[in-house]
């Protein structure tokens, strides 16, 4: 018999009081968590956020019974820091993981030296997999990892299962065998099984389905981190052909990228169907989001358009950090939208509250995220009105320069560290960030800059510093 909301909450309360190291009946009532993370998917790449070019019927159906967050953010405009923030609940600036791993390094034409930043997720950090384990959860990381070398792979960070996760940030190919034998970007661990021509998104979905079937009788945490829709742009030929015959809409017109988006959507549909077939859909929470904005600097034509948001991946504008985000919690969410800004750092405390898991006390004291359970239940607000971002690096050959951001309410300030200049936007009236208000509102800009600087100091953020001149050296 399906669990209603009261039954589920009662089960959670009982489970929280039970010995955490055993899979008791109460523990089995804890909801499963399926976290689907897409790589480089833009805010406007889904039907539930208004796309008319990409076809995402499975996501749109899921959104109809989810809480949608149109102000959902990644913790960084590039991938590795966002992933570390999701898994730990901490800002990338606090973790000192502030760029994709290993990053581009310094910039010859830049005036700043970048800091010596952390290039792996330290084992001392408590991941979601580790925090949920005492509450009886099995866990799997399936797909992209990109948080350090073999000593820091998922199985070293509390995950019971690691499929295809390694140091790479993108695949050499989306088709089996996913790259040549000695290719440094060959997807690990998928060559012994599968067949030539198999598509990576489909394969990772099958691995996720297998994990669900195996663990259906106990609570589980599935971190399904697709390599899609990151470059190289490769779609299934029949889907590419389909979109080549479709007229562009709102700047979205790359048929190969559209095919990749459809494959992601089909993956979501397959996961939902498997949960239903196993009889556990009514006690499984599904989260869908991305790690950074859609790519507008690559592809011919460009991979995607994030309009009406400005720019894309890597940039400090909304197109770089705002993401598609939905949370489906059966019996709780009912197909509404919540305009409150939330961020990748919030999943850690949210999942711990939902699971009745205590986590690690020392780690919890430095968690930057807040639980969004009150928003999901519609029972109250969250005690936060400010979010921060810090990117002390150069990217895309120096096109993007070091910056930091604060969003407080509807106000957003960007500080560019090479020049010290700031830009100020009122997102309630200017979602496209066309009208820089800083020149005409110096007091508001100064207020937000102080807020940003105080935060940077509080998290011990690493800052870029001026390069030494030849004379000074």
C-alpha positions as CSV (number, residue, x, y, z in Angstrom):
1,X,0.0,0.0,0.0
2,X,1.4,3.4,-0.9
3,X,2.8,5.4,2.0
4,X,0.9,8.6,2.7
5,X,2.7,11.7,4.0
6,X,1.8,11.1,7.7
7,X,2.9,7.5,7.5
8,X,6.2,8.5,5.9
9,X,6.9,11.2,8.5
10,X,6.1,8.8,11.3
11,X,8.5,6.3,9.8
12,X,11.3,8.9,9.6
13,X,10.8,9.9,13.3
14,X,11.0,6.2,14.3
15,X,14.0,5.6,12.2
16,X,15.8,8.6,13.6
17,X,15.4,7.0,17.1
18,X,16.5,3.5,16.0
19,X,20.1,2.3,16.1
20,X,21.5,3.8,12.9
21,X,23.9,1.0,12.0
22,X,21.2,-1.5,11.2
23,X,18.7,-1.6,8.3
24,X,15.7,-1.9,10.6
25,X,12.1,-1.7,9.3
26,X,12.0,1.9,10.4
27,X,15.2,2.6,8.5
28,X,13.7,1.0,5.5
29,X,10.9,3.6,5.6
30,X,13.4,6.4,5.1
31,X,12.9,7.8,1.6
32,X,15.3,7.0,-1.1
33,X,17.2,9.9,-2.7
34,X,17.9,10.0,-6.4
35,X,20.1,13.0,-7.3
36,X,20.4,13.6,-11.1
37,X,23.1,16.0,-12.0
38,X,23.6,17.1,-15.6
39,X,26.9,18.6,-16.8
40,X,26.7,22.0,-18.5
41,X,22.9,22.1,-18.9
42,X,21.6,25.6,-19.0
43,X,18.6,27.1,-17.2
44,X,16.6,27.4,-20.4
45,X,17.4,24.0,-21.7
46,X,14.2,22.3,-20.4
47,X,10.6,22.6,-21.2
48,X,9.6,23.4,-17.6
49,X,11.7,26.6,-17.9
50,X,10.2,27.6,-21.2
51,X,12.3,25.9,-23.9
52,X,10.3,25.4,-27.1
53,X,13.2,23.8,-29.1
54,X,14.4,21.1,-26.8
55,X,12.0,18.3,-26.1
56,X,11.8,17.2,-22.4
57,X,8.4,15.5,-21.9
58,X,9.7,13.3,-19.0
59,X,11.2,16.2,-17.1
60,X,8.1,18.3,-17.7
61,X,5.8,15.5,-16.3
62,X,8.1,15.2,-13.3
63,X,8.1,19.0,-12.8
64,X,4.3,18.8,-12.7
65,X,4.5,17.0,-9.3
66,X,7.7,18.7,-8.1
67,X,8.7,22.0,-6.5
68,X,10.4,24.0,-9.2
69,X,13.0,26.6,-8.3
70,X,13.4,29.2,-11.0
71,X,16.0,30.9,-8.8
72,X,18.0,27.7,-8.4
73,X,21.8,28.2,-8.5
74,X,25.0,26.2,-8.8
75,X,27.7,27.0,-6.3
76,X,30.1,27.9,-9.1
77,X,30.0,28.6,-12.8
78,X,32.3,25.6,-13.6
79,X,32.0,22.0,-12.6
80,X,34.3,20.6,-9.9
81,X,33.6,23.3,-7.3
82,X,29.8,22.9,-7.8
83,X,30.1,19.1,-7.3
84,X,32.2,19.5,-4.1
85,X,29.6,21.9,-2.7
86,X,26.7,19.5,-3.4
87,X,28.5,16.7,-1.7
88,X,29.6,18.6,1.4
89,X,27.2,21.5,1.8
90,X,30.1,24.0,1.9
91,X,30.9,26.9,-0.4
92,X,33.8,26.2,-2.9
93,X,35.6,29.2,-1.4
94,X,35.6,27.6,2.1
95,X,36.8,24.3,0.6
96,X,39.4,26.1,-1.5
97,X,38.1,24.1,-4.5
98,X,37.4,27.1,-6.8
99,X,38.1,25.9,-10.3
100,X,37.5,22.8,-12.5
101,X,40.3,20.2,-11.8
102,X,43.1,20.8,-12.8
103,X,42.1,24.2,-14.3
104,X,43.9,26.3,-16.9
105,X,46.4,27.7,-14.5
106,X,47.6,31.3,-14.8
107,X,47.0,33.6,-17.7
108,X,49.9,35.2,-19.6
109,X,47.9,38.3,-20.4
110,X,46.3,38.6,-16.9
111,X,47.6,41.0,-14.2
112,X,46.9,38.6,-11.3
113,X,48.5,35.5,-9.9
114,X,45.9,32.8,-9.1
115,X,46.0,31.2,-5.6
116,X,47.4,27.7,-4.9
117,X,44.0,26.1,-4.6
118,X,42.9,22.6,-3.6
119,X,42.7,20.1,-6.6
120,X,40.8,17.3,-4.9
121,X,38.1,16.8,-2.4
122,X,39.9,16.0,0.8
123,X,39.1,12.7,2.6
124,X,38.6,14.7,5.8
125,X,35.5,16.2,4.3
126,X,32.2,14.4,5.1
127,X,30.3,13.6,1.9
128,X,26.6,13.0,1.7
129,X,27.3,9.3,1.2
130,X,29.3,9.2,4.5
131,X,26.7,11.3,6.3
132,X,23.8,9.1,5.2
133,X,25.5,5.8,5.8
134,X,24.8,5.6,9.6
135,X,21.1,6.1,8.8
136,X,21.2,2.8,6.9
137,X,21.7,4.2,3.3
138,X,23.5,2.4,0.6
139,X,25.0,4.7,-2.0
140,X,26.2,4.8,-5.5
141,X,28.1,7.4,-7.6
142,X,27.3,6.7,-11.2
143,X,28.9,8.9,-13.9
144,X,31.2,11.9,-13.7
145,X,33.2,12.5,-10.5
146,X,36.0,15.0,-11.3
147,X,37.1,15.6,-7.7
148,X,40.6,14.3,-7.8
149,X,42.7,11.3,-8.6
150,X,42.4,7.6,-7.6
151,X,43.0,8.3,-3.9
152,X,39.9,10.6,-3.9
153,X,37.5,8.6,-6.0
154,X,33.9,7.9,-4.9
155,X,34.7,4.6,-3.2
156,X,37.2,6.6,-1.0
157,X,34.5,9.1,-0.1
158,X,31.9,6.8,1.3
159,X,30.1,5.5,-1.8
160,X,29.5,1.8,-1.8
161,X,29.4,1.7,-5.6
162,X,31.4,3.7,-8.2
163,X,30.5,3.3,-11.9
164,X,32.4,5.3,-14.5
165,X,33.6,7.9,-12.0
166,X,37.2,9.1,-12.3
167,X,39.4,12.1,-12.7
168,X,38.1,13.1,-16.1
169,X,35.9,16.0,-16.7
170,X,34.4,14.8,-20.0
171,X,34.4,11.7,-22.1
172,X,36.6,11.1,-25.1
173,X,33.5,9.8,-26.9
174,X,29.9,9.2,-26.0
175,X,29.9,5.9,-27.9
176,X,31.3,2.6,-26.7
177,X,34.2,2.0,-26.0
178,X,34.1,5.7,-25.0
179,X,37.6,6.5,-26.3
180,X,40.7,4.7,-27.4
181,X,42.5,2.4,-25.0
182,X,45.2,5.0,-24.0
183,X,43.0,8.1,-24.3
184,X,43.4,10.1,-21.1
185,X,39.7,11.0,-21.3
186,X,38.4,7.5,-21.8
187,X,35.5,6.8,-19.5
188,X,36.8,4.3,-16.9
189,X,35.3,0.9,-16.2
190,X,32.8,0.4,-19.0
191,X,34.8,-1.4,-21.7
192,X,34.5,-5.0,-20.5
193,X,30.8,-5.0,-20.9
194,X,28.5,-3.3,-23.4
195,X,28.8,-3.3,-27.2
196,X,30.2,-1.0,-29.8
197,X,28.0,1.9,-30.5
198,X,26.3,1.9,-27.1
199,X,25.5,5.5,-26.0
200,X,27.0,6.7,-22.7
201,X,23.9,8.4,-21.3
202,X,21.9,5.1,-21.9
203,X,24.6,3.0,-20.3
204,X,24.8,5.1,-17.2
205,X,21.0,5.0,-16.9
206,X,21.1,1.2,-17.1
207,X,23.7,1.1,-14.4
208,X,21.5,3.3,-12.2
209,X,18.5,1.1,-12.9
210,X,20.5,-2.0,-11.8
211,X,21.5,-0.2,-8.6
212,X,17.9,0.6,-7.8
213,X,16.7,-2.9,-8.4
214,X,19.4,-4.3,-6.2
215,X,18.8,-1.9,-3.3
216,X,15.0,-1.5,-3.5
217,X,14.5,-3.1,0.0
218,X,16.6,-0.6,1.9
219,X,17.1,3.2,1.7
220,X,19.6,4.3,-0.9
221,X,21.3,7.5,-2.2
222,X,21.9,7.4,-5.9
223,X,24.1,10.2,-7.2
224,X,23.6,9.9,-11.0
225,X,26.0,12.5,-12.5
226,X,25.7,12.3,-16.3
227,X,28.6,13.3,-18.5
228,X,26.0,14.8,-20.8
229,X,25.6,17.4,-22.0
230,X,29.3,18.4,-21.9
231,X,31.4,18.4,-25.0
232,X,32.3,16.7,-27.2
233,X,28.9,17.2,-28.7
234,X,27.7,13.8,-29.8
235,X,24.1,12.7,-30.1
236,X,22.5,9.5,-31.3
237,X,22.3,9.9,-35.1
238,X,18.5,9.4,-35.4
239,X,17.9,12.1,-32.9
240,X,20.4,14.5,-34.5
241,X,18.6,14.0,-37.8
242,X,15.3,14.7,-36.1
243,X,16.4,18.1,-34.7
244,X,18.1,19.1,-38.0
245,X,14.6,19.3,-39.3
246,X,13.3,21.5,-36.5
247,X,13.3,25.3,-36.8
248,X,15.4,27.2,-34.2
249,X,13.7,28.9,-31.3
250,X,15.0,31.7,-29.1
251,X,18.6,31.1,-30.3
252,X,18.5,27.4,-29.5
253,X,19.4,25.6,-32.7
254,X,22.2,23.1,-32.3
255,X,20.7,19.7,-33.4
256,X,23.4,17.6,-31.8
257,X,23.1,19.3,-28.5
258,X,19.3,19.0,-28.7
259,X,19.7,15.2,-29.3
260,X,21.9,15.0,-26.1
261,X,19.2,16.9,-24.1
262,X,16.6,14.4,-25.3
263,X,18.7,11.5,-24.3
264,X,19.0,13.0,-20.8
265,X,15.3,13.4,-20.7
266,X,14.8,9.8,-21.7
267,X,17.2,8.8,-18.9
268,X,15.0,10.6,-16.4
269,X,11.9,8.8,-17.8
270,X,13.6,5.4,-17.5
271,X,14.6,6.1,-13.9
272,X,11.1,7.1,-12.9
273,X,9.7,4.0,-14.7
274,X,12.1,1.7,-12.8
275,X,11.1,3.2,-9.5
276,X,7.5,2.6,-10.3
277,X,8.1,-1.0,-11.5
278,X,10.0,-1.7,-8.2
279,X,7.1,-0.3,-6.2
280,X,9.2,2.4,-4.5
281,X,8.4,5.5,-6.5
282,X,6.1,6.8,-3.6
283,X,9.1,6.8,-1.2
284,X,11.8,8.1,-3.5
285,X,12.8,11.8,-3.7
286,X,14.1,12.9,-7.1
287,X,16.3,16.0,-7.6
288,X,17.2,17.2,-11.0
289,X,19.7,20.0,-11.6
290,X,23.0,21.0,-13.4
291,X,26.5,21.9,-12.2
292,X,26.8,25.2,-14.1
293,X,25.3,27.3,-16.9
294,X,24.9,26.2,-20.5
295,X,27.8,26.6,-22.9
296,X,27.6,29.6,-25.2
297,X,31.3,29.9,-26.1
298,X,31.6,26.5,-27.9
299,X,30.0,24.7,-30.8
300,X,29.0,25.7,-34.3
301,X,26.3,26.9,-33.9
302,X,26.8,27.6,-30.2
303,X,25.8,24.6,-28.1
304,X,22.8,26.5,-26.5
305,X,21.3,29.8,-25.6
306,X,20.5,30.7,-22.0
307,X,18.3,33.6,-23.0
308,X,16.8,35.6,-21.3
309,X,19.8,35.0,-19.0
310,X,23.1,36.7,-19.9
311,X,26.2,34.7,-21.0
312,X,26.8,31.1,-19.9
313,X,29.3,28.7,-18.3
314,X,32.2,30.3,-16.5
315,X,30.7,33.8,-16.5
316,X,29.5,35.7,-13.4
317,X,26.2,36.5,-15.0
318,X,23.0,34.5,-14.4
319,X,23.6,32.4,-17.5
320,X,26.7,31.0,-15.8
321,X,25.3,30.1,-12.4
322,X,21.5,29.8,-12.6
323,X,20.3,26.2,-13.2
324,X,17.2,24.1,-13.9
325,X,16.2,22.7,-10.6
326,X,13.3,20.6,-9.4
327,X,12.7,18.5,-6.4
328,X,10.0,15.8,-6.5
329,X,9.0,14.6,-3.0
330,X,6.0,12.2,-3.2
331,X,3.2,13.3,-0.9
332,X,4.9,16.7,-0.2
333,X,5.6,18.6,-3.4
334,X,2.6,19.3,-5.7
335,X,3.7,20.9,-8.9
336,X,4.4,24.5,-7.6
337,X,7.2,27.0,-8.2
338,X,9.1,28.6,-5.4
339,X,10.9,31.9,-6.1
340,X,13.2,31.7,-3.1
341,X,16.9,31.5,-4.3
342,X,18.5,28.2,-3.4
343,X,21.9,26.8,-4.1
344,X,23.9,23.5,-4.5
345,X,25.2,24.0,-0.9
346,X,21.6,23.4,0.4
347,X,21.2,19.8,-0.7
348,X,23.5,18.4,2.1
349,X,21.5,19.8,5.1
350,X,18.2,19.1,3.2
351,X,18.9,15.5,2.7
352,X,20.1,15.0,6.2
353,X,16.9,16.4,7.6
354,X,14.7,14.4,5.3
355,X,16.6,11.2,6.2
356,X,16.8,11.9,9.9
357,X,20.5,11.6,9.7
358,X,22.7,13.4,12.2
359,X,25.8,13.8,10.1
360,X,29.2,14.7,11.6
361,X,29.0,17.5,14.3
362,X,32.4,19.1,13.4
363,X,31.6,19.1,9.7
364,X,28.0,20.4,10.2
365,X,29.3,23.4,12.1
366,X,30.9,24.6,8.8
367,X,28.1,23.7,6.5
368,X,27.1,26.8,4.6
369,X,23.9,25.5,3.1
370,X,20.5,25.6,4.8
371,X,17.8,23.0,4.7
372,X,15.0,23.8,2.1
373,X,12.6,21.4,3.7
374,X,10.3,24.2,4.9
375,X,10.1,25.4,1.3
376,X,9.3,22.0,0.0
377,X,6.6,21.4,2.6
378,X,5.3,24.9,2.3
379,X,5.5,25.4,6.1
380,X,7.8,28.4,6.3
381,X,10.8,30.3,5.0
382,X,14.5,29.7,5.2
383,X,16.7,31.9,7.4
384,X,18.9,33.3,4.6
385,X,18.6,36.1,2.1
386,X,22.2,36.2,0.8
387,X,24.3,33.9,-1.5
388,X,27.9,34.2,-2.6
389,X,30.2,33.0,-5.3
390,X,34.0,33.3,-5.6
391,X,36.1,32.5,-8.7
392,X,39.7,33.7,-8.3
393,X,40.8,32.2,-11.7
394,X,41.1,32.9,-15.4
395,X,39.1,30.7,-17.8
396,X,38.6,30.2,-21.5
397,X,42.0,31.6,-22.4
398,X,41.6,34.7,-20.2
399,X,38.2,35.7,-21.6
400,X,36.8,35.3,-18.1
401,X,38.8,37.0,-15.3
402,X,38.7,36.6,-11.5
403,X,35.5,37.7,-9.9
404,X,33.3,37.4,-6.8
405,X,29.5,37.8,-6.5
406,X,27.0,38.5,-3.8
407,X,23.2,38.2,-4.3
408,X,21.2,39.7,-1.4
409,X,17.5,39.7,-2.0
410,X,17.0,40.8,-5.6
411,X,20.2,42.7,-5.6
412,X,23.3,41.3,-7.3
413,X,26.8,42.7,-7.2
414,X,29.8,41.4,-9.2
415,X,33.3,42.5,-8.3
416,X,36.1,42.0,-10.9
417,X,39.4,41.6,-9.1
418,X,41.7,42.8,-11.9
419,X,40.2,46.2,-12.0
420,X,38.3,46.5,-8.7
421,X,35.3,47.5,-10.7
422,X,31.8,46.4,-9.7
423,X,28.5,45.9,-11.5
424,X,25.1,46.1,-9.8
425,X,21.8,44.6,-11.0
426,X,18.3,44.4,-9.7
427,X,17.3,40.9,-10.8
428,X,13.6,41.5,-10.0
429,X,13.5,44.0,-12.9
430,X,16.5,43.0,-15.0
431,X,16.9,39.2,-15.3
432,X,19.1,39.8,-18.4
433,X,21.5,42.0,-16.5
434,X,21.5,44.7,-19.1
435,X,21.4,47.8,-16.8
436,X,24.4,48.2,-14.5
437,X,23.1,50.4,-11.6
438,X,26.5,50.8,-9.9
439,X,27.4,54.2,-11.3
440,X,24.0,55.7,-10.2
441,X,23.8,53.8,-6.8
442,X,27.2,54.0,-5.2
443,X,25.8,53.6,-1.7
444,X,24.0,50.3,-2.5
445,X,27.1,49.1,-4.4
446,X,29.4,49.9,-1.3
447,X,26.9,48.2,1.0
448,X,27.0,45.0,-1.0
449,X,30.8,45.1,-1.6
450,X,31.3,45.3,2.2
451,X,29.0,42.3,2.6
452,X,30.9,40.4,0.0
453,X,34.3,41.3,1.5
454,X,33.2,40.3,5.0
455,X,32.0,36.9,3.7
456,X,35.3,36.3,1.8
457,X,37.2,36.9,5.0
458,X,34.8,34.7,7.0
459,X,35.4,31.6,4.8
460,X,39.1,32.2,4.4
461,X,38.7,32.6,0.7
462,X,41.9,32.5,-1.4
463,X,42.4,35.7,-3.3
464,X,44.3,36.4,-6.5
465,X,47.2,38.8,-6.0
466,X,49.0,41.2,-8.4
467,X,51.8,39.7,-10.4
468,X,55.3,40.7,-9.4
469,X,56.9,43.0,-11.9
470,X,60.4,42.2,-13.2
471,X,61.8,45.2,-11.2
472,X,60.1,44.0,-8.0
473,X,61.3,40.5,-8.5
